[in-house]
């Protein structure tokens, strides 16, 4: 099974090969693109679409849009040299130590 770092490198390589990094992207653009994928997931849910389905050989659905956001995040992480596995591990361990709902209502 691949690590997140391995996925990030593979995803970034594919993005570069398909021209998505021909010009440098700003961090704001990357965040906006992630936001657009999450908005697409929300629209799938609003239309009561299945979590995952294939239409004309293209993966669709809420989960697909969520994964598209993850792909964009991993792409940026590889571009920025982020050690995804390490930071994910550190952050998860910290989150385990936090209080219930972090002391907030939502």
Secondary structure, 3 states (H helix, E strand, C coil): CCCHHHHHHHHHHHHHHCCCCCCCCCHHHHHHHHHHHHHHHHHHHHCCCCCCEEECCEEECHHHHHHHHHHHHHHHHHHHCCCHHHHHHHHHHHHHCCCHHHHCCC
